[in-house]
């Protein structure tokens, strides 16, 4: 079975720095100097931008753990997208 979630993004306006995503998936998330969640990448600076899971610092991204980290966010600031760019979480 392939990777369900292909892209990830953190909405900095929604993020309150609760760090629940960091607690659930520290290989992918950390807080920056503004206490906002950022996405760790293999190359280049970590940021909150729309990012392919193939570029994440974590080599084997677990869909269940990624979803759990997004669901743990109290403000739903973490967005997950499918292969075609369709938003899968949060559902709207």
C-alpha positions in Angstrom: 0.0 0.0 0.0 1.4 3.4 -1.0 1.6 6.6 0.9 -1.9 8.2 1.4 -0.6 11.6 2.4 1.6 13.2 -0.3 1.8 16.8 0.9 1.8 18.6 4.2 1.5 22.2 5.3 1.3 24.2 8.5 -0.9 27.3 8.6 1.2 29.7 10.7 -1.8 32.0 11.4 -3.6 29.1 13.0 -0.6 27.6 14.9 -0.4 28.6 18.6 2.8 26.6 19.4 1.1 24.0 21.5 3.8 21.6 20.3 1.5 18.5 20.3 2.7 17.8 16.7 6.3 17.8 17.9 5.4 15.4 20.7 3.7 13.0 18.3 6.1 13.2 15.4 9.4 15.0 16.3 11.1 13.6 13.2 8.9 15.9 11.1 7.9 18.8 13.3 9.7 21.3 15.6 9.0 24.8 16.8 10.8 27.8 15.4 11.9 31.0 17.2 8.4 32.3 17.0 7.0 29.2 18.6 5.3 28.1 15.4 5.4 24.6 14.0 7.8 24.0 11.1 8.4 21.0 8.9 11.8 19.4 8.9 13.2 18.6 5.4 16.1 16.6 4.0 17.6 19.6 2.4 17.1 23.4 2.8 15.6 25.3 5.7 12.7 24.0 7.7 9.5 26.0 7.1 5.7 25.7 7.2 5.1 25.7 3.4 3.3 23.2 1.3 5.8 20.3 1.1 6.0 16.9 -0.5 6.4 14.1 2.0 9.2 12.9 -0.2 11.2 15.9 0.9 10.7 15.4 4.7 13.7 14.7 6.9 12.0 11.5 8.0 12.8 8.8 5.4 9.8 6.5 6.1 6.8 8.7 6.8 4.0 6.8 8.6 0.6 7.9 7.5 -1.1 7.0 10.8 1.5 8.9 12.8 1.3 11.8 10.5 -2.5 11.9 10.8 -2.3 11.6 14.5 0.1 14.5 14.7 -2.3 16.6 12.6 -5.3 15.6 14.7 -3.3 16.4 17.9 -3.2 20.1 16.9 -5.8 22.0 19.0 -6.3 24.6 16.2 -6.2 22.2 13.2 -3.2 24.1 11.8 -1.7 21.1 10.0 -3.1 20.2 6.6 -2.6 16.9 4.8 -3.1 16.5 1.0 -3.4 13.6 -1.4 -1.5 12.9 -4.6 -3.6 15.2 -6.6 -3.4 18.0 -4.1 -6.9 17.4 -2.6 -7.1 18.3 1.0 -7.7 15.1 3.1 -7.3 16.6 6.6 -8.9 18.5 8.1 -12.0 17.5 6.2 -14.1 20.4 5.1 
